[in-house]
Amino acid sequence: MVDVTIKPTGQLSGEISAPPSKSYTHRVLIAALLSNGKSRIENYLICDDTIATLNAIRAFGAEVRVEGNYLEITGIDNLKNPKEPIDCRESGATLRFIIPIAALAPGKTIIKMAQSLSRRPIKPLLESLRDLGVESRYFEGDSIIRIYGGRIRGGETRIRGDISSQFISGLIFACPKAETSVEINIITPLESKNYVLMTEEVVRKHGIRVFISENFEKINLPAPQRYSPYDHKVQGDFSSAAYVLTAAAITSSEIRLTGLCFDTNQGDKEIVNILKQAGLKVEITREYVTISGQIERPIEVDAKDIPDLVPACAALACYANGISKIYNVKRLRYKESDRVISISTELRKMGAKIFVDENCLIVRGPCEMHGAVIDPHNDHRIAMACSAAALRAKGETRIINAECVRKSYPSFFKDLRLLGANIIGGEFNW
């Protein structure tokens, strides 16, 4: 375990590059695996989660070559049966994308996961695959899943849209290689729509046809189809950049982030509008985003499609003058931790007046924030949110188990230090 100490910091300043998108990196790796030939991936993210996906595609037969700042992935039409269990570690995206892919591989595929991941929902995806002719064996709460693959028959399936959009993304990846066409009926309103659109965008670039109804209630996937190789340049990650921007807002700083593209399906670009709502000035160009000013107003945020921004918004709200409300937070109970409980518990340690009202987080600001010992509950976004809040708190804050940021943004503490944050520790070796 690695502890990081954060001391009160004046204003940040300078320029950094946003880390590559974790969500896009996962998706282009999976699409490259399924494409018969060489795909090139530039500016990919290396973190705990994407390493899990990289190891998984190798297990199914992809050849991976590292060349400077890009990967060359040679995919195959007919996946191999993995010789060893595939370890998804703590990566929900890896698990939920790989389960349908395993149905295409011959024989039995064993998939294992960290205990924390086994507490997150998975049965709806297995039941949906069963509708399509795929057998599996899994006991709820277990850390092992067995998929009996070789084919996806095709046909119709039903799945909820309010548990995890990753279920639907996993089906979109695998079902174009089914024996017959697949119709996915989404029986509850789809949340985090942008992640499904991100998946659609990636598979279309690899030559796959996908038809999504306007109301997101039905997805049609003609089958069988063949993936074609494609060269990607992964764009910057708004989900991770949001925590650096929040740190700048809390310290009333002016900083610049490069590498962010606003012509994107990343829903978390909404952080810019949230910061503007709070009174910050945000300048956007094709090359960079600049934030300046200070927090002047409370915020109201609907988190239905942007759950990864909730911890950042909660930290921001602690320094706003008034009552902030963050709605539709129930799905956060099934993340790396119960994020509703984790963020409210840890920010309260620092003096936050934060309350949970069913499906809503309420913060009464401004709060008199002070240093504390923070347990991020092995959740990278809790660690980053509390670190941002600590920059303006009175006294030192210690983040225990701070290495959990390696899940998505390994250089988080290093980048904050480059901007002038008073941080001790946080250098992680691979």
Buried (B, 14 or more C-beta within 10 A) or exposed (E): EBBBBBBBBEBBEEEBBBBBBBBBBBBBBBBBBBBEBBBBBBBBBBBBBBBBBBBBBBBBBBEBEEEEEBBBBBBBEEBBBBEEBBBBBBBBBBBBBBBBBBBBBEEBBBBBBBEBBBBBBBEBBBBBBEBBBBBBEBEEEEBEBBBEBBBBBBBEBEBBBBBBBBBBBBBBBBBBBBBBBBBBBBEEEBBBBBBBBBBBBBBEBBBBEBEBEEEBBBBBBBBEBEBBBBBBBBBBBBBBBBBBBBBBBBBBBBBBBEBBBEEBBBBBBBBBEBBBBBBBEBEEEEEBBBBBBBBEBBBBBEBBBBBBBBBBBBBBBBBBEEBBBBBBBBBBEBBBBBBBEBBBBBBBBBBBBBEBEEBBBBBBBBBEBBBBEBBBBBBBBBBBBBBBBBBBBEEBBBBBBBBBBBBBBBBBBBBBBBBBBBBEBBEBEE
